[in-house]
Amino acid sequence: MSLREILIHPDDRLREIAKPVAFPLSDEVKQTIQDMADTMYDAPGVGLAATQIGVALQIAVTDTEWRKEEVRHDGEPIGSRNLKVWINPEFTWKSDEMETWEEGCLSVPEVYGDVSRPAAVRLRWQDMEGDTHEKDFDGFEAVALQHEFDHLIGKLFIDYLSPLKRAMITKKMKKLYKS
């Protein structure tokens, strides 16, 4: 298991636009994906984008189900995990209907805010073998995917909040996580 440092807002690298991933995947990219999964589960979180660990590639990992499971005394979930790897993701459709969810982020620790996003999305992505898939998502999974893929275009969930609230959060992060 290899854990990576999660960048904390306002680190400028969180605003970097990720580049497409070329296939076949290099050993370095495969290791990055494994490190992302290890880091996400350790944090613990339900998603992590490569830009959050300082890698400007269009890769994200999610597992929107594992935290719902019961945990052992050492905090590890009981049962199987459902890791999903998203490479070169692209939304091909978003619903007009919006839903508001309380969001948080591993790169903005201990901060939460209500964000309105499309209630359903259609996503095209590649898997680790380079095969292309397309599927519709709704509910929490749609929210998590939109949140993670925002990272790949340099956007954070706090960008959906009011300018005043964003400024207060940025000030708090600078104070708590002095670089």
Backbone torsions as a table, in degrees:
resi	resn	phi	psi	omega
1	MET	NA	129.7	179.9
2	SER	-126.3	111.5	-178.8
3	LEU	-91.7	143.5	177.3
4	ARG	-110.9	153.0	175.3
5	GLU	-70.5	131.9	175.7
6	ILE	-90.7	124.3	179.5
7	LEU	-66.5	142.4	-178.6
8	ILE	-112.1	133.1	174.2
9	HIS	-54.7	134.6	14.6
10	PRO	-101.2	36.3	177.8
11	ASP	-53.0	125.4	-176.7
12	ASP	-60.0	-26.1	-179.2
13	ARG	-65.7	-20.5	176.9
14	LEU	-70.6	-15.9	-178.8
15	ARG	-97.6	1.9	-178.8
16	GLU	-73.4	141.3	177.1
17	ILE	-84.7	125.7	-177.7
18	ALA	-74.7	148.4	179.5
19	LYS	-98.5	152.5	178.0
20	PRO	-60.9	152.3	179.2
21	VAL	-94.7	134.6	178.0
22	ALA	-91.9	150.1	177.8
23	PHE	-115.5	151.0	-1.5
24	PRO	-68.8	154.9	-179.3
25	LEU	-66.5	136.9	175.1
26	SER	-75.0	162.5	176.1
27	ASP	-59.9	-35.1	179.8
28	GLU	-64.0	-42.9	179.1
29	VAL	-67.7	-41.2	177.4
30	LYS	-60.1	-41.7	178.5
31	GLN	-66.3	-39.1	177.4
32	THR	-59.4	-43.7	179.7
33	ILE	-62.8	-43.6	177.6
34	GLN	-63.1	-42.8	178.3
35	ASP	-62.2	-39.2	178.6
36	MET	-62.0	-44.9	179.1
37	ALA	-61.8	-48.0	179.6
38	ASP	-59.0	-43.3	-177.9
39	THR	-66.7	-42.8	179.9
40	MET	-61.7	-48.4	-178.6
41	TYR	-65.8	-35.6	-178.7
42	ASP	-70.8	-30.0	-170.3
43	ALA	-57.7	-45.7	-13.4
44	PRO	-87.8	149.2	177.5
45	GLY	-142.6	175.5	177.9
46	VAL	-108.7	-0.9	178.2
47	GLY	-165.3	155.7	177.1
48	LEU	-155.9	131.1	176.2
49	ALA	-100.0	150.4	-177.9
50	ALA	-57.7	-35.4	179.9
51	THR	-62.1	-24.2	179.1
52	GLN	-71.5	-14.5	174.8
53	ILE	-113.5	16.7	175.3
54	GLY	82.2	18.8	179.1
55	VAL	-112.8	113.0	-174.0
56	ALA	-87.1	60.7	176.4
57	LEU	-123.0	149.9	-178.8
58	GLN	-77.9	75.3	179.4
59	ILE	-137.5	137.4	170.9
60	ALA	-142.2	154.7	173.4
61	VAL	-124.6	144.5	176.1
62	THR	-141.4	157.2	168.5
63	ASP	-153.7	93.0	-174.3
64	THR	-84.3	3.1	-176.6
65	GLU	-113.2	-27.3	-167.5
66	TRP	-64.0	-29.6	-179.0
67	ARG	-74.7	-12.9	179.0
68	LYS	-78.7	-16.3	-177.4
69	GLU	-76.1	159.3	173.1
70	GLU	-70.1	152.7	-178.5
71	VAL	-115.3	153.1	176.2
72	ARG	-76.0	176.0	-179.7
73	HIS	-61.9	-25.7	179.7
74	ASP	-89.7	5.9	176.3
75	GLY	90.9	-7.8	179.9
76	GLU	-77.4	140.0	179.1
77	PRO	-66.4	147.7	175.0
78	ILE	-90.3	133.7	178.6
79	GLY	100.7	-172.9	-174.0
80	SER	-88.4	154.2	174.0
81	ARG	-96.5	159.0	-177.8
82	ASN	-126.9	64.7	-178.0
83	LEU	-67.8	133.7	174.8
84	LYS	-121.8	135.0	-180.0
85	VAL	-111.9	128.6	-177.0
86	TRP	-118.8	115.9	-179.5
87	ILE	-117.1	134.0	-178.5
88	ASN	50.7	50.0	-177.2
89	PRO	-71.2	148.5	179.7
90	GLU	-151.2	125.5	175.3
91	PHE	-77.6	128.9	178.0
92	THR	-103.2	-8.5	177.8
93	TRP	-165.4	144.1	172.4
94	LYS	-135.1	138.6	-178.5
95	SER	-68.7	155.6	173.7
96	ASP	-76.1	-27.8	178.9
97	GLU	-68.7	134.1	-178.8
98	MET	-110.2	151.4	172.9
99	GLU	-132.6	146.7	178.7
100	THR	-109.1	128.6	178.9
101	TRP	-129.8	149.0	171.7
102	GLU	-78.7	123.6	-178.6
103	GLU	-115.2	152.5	171.5
104	GLY	-136.2	175.6	-175.5
105	CYS	-154.0	139.2	178.0
106	LEU	-64.2	-22.2	179.0
107	SER	-90.3	-4.8	175.2
108	VAL	-134.1	68.9	-170.4
109	PRO	-59.7	142.3	174.0
110	GLU	62.5	23.0	176.7
111	VAL	-121.8	135.3	-179.9
112	TYR	-135.1	150.8	178.2
113	GLY	-159.6	152.0	178.0
114	ASP	-79.1	126.7	-179.0
115	VAL	-126.7	131.3	175.3
116	SER	-95.9	129.0	-179.8
117	ARG	-138.5	163.3	173.7
118	PRO	-54.8	138.5	-176.0
119	ALA	-71.9	-25.8	-179.1
120	ALA	-141.9	150.0	-179.2
121	VAL	-141.8	158.0	170.0
122	ARG	-116.6	130.4	-174.0
123	LEU	-121.7	138.8	169.9
124	ARG	-116.1	133.9	-179.8
125	TRP	-153.5	171.3	174.7
126	GLN	-113.1	149.3	174.8
127	ASP	-93.3	-174.2	-175.0
128	MET	-68.7	-16.5	177.0
129	GLU	-91.6	-6.3	-179.3
130	GLY	93.7	1.0	178.5
131	ASP	-73.0	140.4	-179.0
132	THR	-93.7	138.8	179.3
133	HIS	-129.6	156.0	173.4
134	GLU	-143.4	133.6	-174.9
135	LYS	-156.7	153.0	175.0
136	ASP	-92.7	144.7	178.7
137	PHE	-135.7	149.3	173.8
138	ASP	-143.8	-179.0	178.2
139	GLY	63.4	-149.1	-175.2
140	PHE	-60.4	-36.2	-179.4
141	GLU	-64.3	-39.8	177.1
142	ALA	-62.4	-41.3	178.5
143	VAL	-63.4	-47.8	-178.4
144	ALA	-61.2	-41.4	179.5
145	LEU	-64.9	-44.2	178.7
146	GLN	-62.6	-41.0	178.9
147	HIS	-60.8	-51.0	-177.2
148	GLU	-65.8	-40.9	-176.9
149	PHE	-74.5	-22.2	170.3
150	ASP	-58.3	-39.4	178.7
151	HIS	-56.2	-35.2	-176.2
152	LEU	-71.4	-13.8	174.7
153	ILE	-113.3	19.4	174.5
154	GLY	76.8	24.6	-177.1
155	LYS	-114.6	141.8	177.5
156	LEU	-114.6	158.5	-179.4
157	PHE	-61.1	-28.1	-180.0
158	ILE	-68.0	-17.0	176.7
159	ASP	-66.5	-16.9	177.8
160	TYR	-87.6	-7.7	-178.8
161	LEU	-89.5	170.9	-179.7
162	SER	-64.5	152.9	178.6
163	PRO	-56.3	-38.1	179.9
164	LEU	-65.2	-46.5	-179.8
165	LYS	-63.5	-41.8	177.8
166	ARG	-59.3	-44.4	-179.8
167	ALA	-62.9	-40.4	179.2
168	MET	-65.8	-41.2	179.1
169	ILE	-65.0	-44.0	179.6
170	THR	-61.1	-43.4	178.5
171	LYS	-61.4	-43.5	179.5
172	LYS	-62.4	-44.9	-179.3
173	MET	-63.8	-42.1	178.7
174	LYS	-61.4	-39.4	-179.3
175	LYS	-70.2	-44.2	-177.1
176	LEU	-74.6	-34.2	-173.3
177	TYR	-122.8	61.6	-179.9
178	LYS	-60.7	131.4	-179.3
179	SER	-89.6	NA	NA
